[in-house]
């Protein structure tokens, strides 16, 4: 694995440290008036999502992890597993729901996701920041029940339930923020 110095750190770089695989979220080079320079970092564990702060002396070498990112298209569900196809080689990959995390709530057939793998292990699944989904089930809004900002639950085609405005009906397409799970707009 290539070793880089702490002076070469950038946001998004993945490092293999003694206790796991970490992605640099934030870094800052500090040169105090007295003593040696150092690099203060915030690192996110790519397997657990936990964020920790760590300080390195400037110029020391750390191992950079080579993470392969591939665009893959979601094809279908096979039992519990989600079947994805590499869009360039047409190879298929079965991914269990635990590795997808919250991305499974927003996947419909033909959706494209970016799958990050480290030594054959799936470490991250990135989907677009917002997706368009169809409302599968919701109660109709009642006439006169038009309080500003009133919401009602709606089940999407993927099975996820979100809060939508009263004017949204079954069959409507809605745009949903995949990071927070919030309704954005009706399409």
C-alpha positions, 0 to 999 in steps of 0.5 A: 500500500502506498504510504503518504505523509501527513502533509499530503492529507486531503478531505476524502482520502482513506487511511489504513491505521492500526485499528481500522479503515478511516476517511479524512473528514477534516484536517488542519496543519498547525505550526505553533510558535514553539515546538514542531508542526502537527496535523489535527484531523477528524477521521470517520471509521468507514465500517462503523461511521464513528468519528474521532479526532487524532493528531499526527506530527507533521511529515510522518508517514501513514498508509493510504488505503486503495478504495475502488469505487464503481458505479453499479446499477441495482437490478432486483432483490433476491431474498434478503440480498440486493443484486447490483450489476457493474455498469462497465463489466456487467458482473453481478454482486449480491449485497446484504441489507446490513452493508447498504445501511439506510441506502436500502430505503431509497433503492428502486430497480435501475437506480445507480449507486457508487459501491466502494470496496477495499480488498473485496469488502464493501465499505461504503454505498453512496446514492444520490443526495435526492431521489424520486419515488412514488407514493404507494399508500397514504390517507387522503387529505381532509377538506378544511384540514389545511393548517400551514405545514400540516403533514401526514405519513406516506409509504413510498414504493420502497416501503419507507414511510415519510411525512408529506404535505396533505396535498400529496396523494397515492401515485404522486412522485415525490423527491426525497432527501436521502441524507435526512429522509425528508420530503423535498417536493412533489414532482 
